[in-house]
Amino acid sequence: MKRSDRYDASGLIEAQFEPGSGGRVLKNLRGIKSRRQMNELETQAYGHAIRELSRLYGRTHQFTAADVCKIHQVWLGHIYAWAGQFRGVNLTKGNFTFAAAPHIRQLMEEFGKGPLTRYTPCGGGSKALTARALAIVHAELVLIHPFRDGNGRGARLLATLMALQAGLSVLDFGGIERGKKRLAYFGAVQAAVGKNYRPMEQVFSDVIDRTLKGRGRSASSLGEGP
């Protein structure tokens, strides 16, 4: 990701960049200055987090706002000092502004009482119902953007844990950050501002299809277990 595509933030320690990184890598516990090296480390940690979190959260678990923080901390806690903590800086991406930092705690409480209570534990439904549950939870969490960085991938971690509850395997998000699929994803996030979740439902319907295809299964197998 180019520097111009990174989030803009200022003010607190979480907004500081690693000295010598040219403003491309956030200040971190490893002293990493290379964006490529950081991407590799975060990706490796993501895989470890899926394995650890899937053991921590079972099929009957109802997720909470505190769990969202735990998920982020398990993934990035050994890389960033602020992992799992609500951000204190405002974030924008392009012309899109996410929830203001002073409102995050309240918004996350509402998120826990609303979508997380309504749609988790996730399971026992059709592909369409599963896609809708994943879409709403994912979109609302991304719009809040509770952390300094790693919000999209953290929301995908939560979606994967929900999918495991629904009897799917680890979700295959391949291609979602490239080309037309990337544009469709960001369009779906923007549509969710007005509570139009259909575009995001389509995104997750495609992700489920890709995941099932990779396992040689069909949509009718949902609910049968991983």
N, C-alpha and C positions, 0 to 999 in steps of 0.2 A: 504494500500500500504506500503510495507516495505521501510525502509530508503534507501536501495540500489537501489530502483526503482524511488526515487525522483530525481528531476532535480538538476544538479550540477551548482552552480553559486557562484560568489565571487565578492567582490569589493564595492558595494554600500549598502545603508541602507536596500534596499529591499531584500538583501541577508542575512540579519541578522535573527537569530532564536530567539524565545522567551526564555528568561533565565529560566532555570529549565526544559526545554522541551527535553533535551538530543539531540538537533539538529533535532527534528522530526516535529516541528511546527514553521512556519515562525512568526516573530515578528508581533503582531497584536494589535488592539485597545481594545480588550477584555481581554488581559492578559491570554489567554487560553494556557495551556501547554500540554493538552492531545490531541493526534491525533484523537482519537475516538470522543471526544467532538467537535473538530473542524470540522470533517467530518459531524457530525450531524447538526452543525450550518450552514455550507455551503450548505448542502442539503435543509434545511428548508428555507434558504434565496433564494435558486434557485426557489423553488415553488412560493414564494412571488414575485420574479422578473418576472416570466412568466406572472403572473396576471397583474402586473403594466405595463410591457412593451407591452403587448397585447392591453392595453388601449391607450398607447402612440403612437404606430405605427399601422396605418390602412392598409387596403388592397391595397391602391394605393400609398403607400409610397415607394420611392426609397431610399434604404439605402446608407449611406456614411461611410467613415472611422471614422468620428466623431461619428456616431451612434454606431459603434462597441465599441468605448471607453465608450459611454453612457451606453450601455448594460452591460458592465463589471462593471462600477461604480455603477449602480443601484443594481446589484447582490451583490457585495462585498464591497461597499463603507463604510459600517458600521463595517467592519471587518478589512480591511487593508488600511493603509494610502495611499498606492500607487495604489489602485484600479482605473482602467480607464486610467492610465498613461503608456505610452510606457516604456518598461523595459530598463535599462541601463546596464544590465549584459548579458553575453552570456549563452545560455542554451543548454544542451545536454541531451539526454535520451538514455542510453546504448551507442551504437556506432553511434547514429544518432545525427547530429548537426543541430539545427534550424538556421534561418537567424541571421547573426551577428547584435548585438545591434545597431551599428552606421548606419545601412542600413534600420532600421525598419520604420522610418518616410517616407522615399521615397517609400519603398515597399508598405506601407499602402496607400499612395497617388495613386500609380499605381493600387492597389487592388480596390480602390474606383472608379477610372476611367474605370477599366476593368471589372472584374466579377460582382461587385455590380451594375454598370450601365447596364451591359448586361443582368443580370438575376433577377433584382428586379425593380418594384414589381413582385412577382412571382405568376403566375396564368394563368388560361385559357388554360392549356395544358394537355396532356395525362400523365399517370403515368410515362412513360419513360422520357418525357421531364421534368417533375417535379423532378424526381430522378437525372437527369443530372444537372439541375440547382443547386440543393442542394449539389450534390457531388462536383462540381467544386468550388463553393463558400466556402464550408466547407474545402476542401482539401487545397486550396490556403491560407486560413486564418490560418489553423493549421500549415502549413509550415512556415509562417512568425512568428507565436508564439509571438504576440506583447507584451504580458504582463508577469509579473514575474511568475504568477501561474494562474490556472483556464482557460487556453487557450482552451483545448478540450471541456470543459463544456460550456465555453462562446461561442464557435463556434456552439455548439448544441443549445444554446439559440437562436442564429441568425437563424439557420436552422429551428427551431420551429416557429419563427416569419414569416419566408418565407413560411412555410407549411400552416400556418393559412391564409396567403394571397391566397394560392392556394386552399383553401376550405377544408383543412384537419383539424383535431383536434390536440391537443398537441402531438408531436411525441413521440412514445414509443421506447426508446432506450434500453429497457430491454435486458440484457445479453451481450451487446456489449463490456463490460469490463471483460468478463470471458471466459475462455476456447478458443475454436476454433474461436469464433466470435471476440474475442480480438485480436488474431493473424491475422485474416483476415483484421481487421480494420487497424492495424499497417502496414500490407503489402500494403493496399490500399493507406495509406499516403505516403509510400516510393515510390510506383508506380507513384504517382502524381508528384514527383520530375521531372520525364521525360515527364510530361504532358499526362500520361496514366491515364485517369480518370475512365476507365471501372470498375476496382475493387471497387472503391468508389461508383460508380453508383449502383453496385450490393448490397453494404452495405445499401445504402439508399432505394433501391427497397425493400429489406427485411424489413427495418424499416417502410416503408409505408404500406407494407402488414400487418405487425404486428399491426400498428396503426389502419388500416381499420378494421381488424378482431376484434379488441377490441371494435370498435363502430358498428359492425355488418353491415359494408358497403363493397362495392366492388370498384375496381380500376376505374370503369366507372363512379363512383359518384364524381370524382375529378372535382372541379370547381363549385359544387352545393352549397358550403358554409358549414360552420361548424355546 
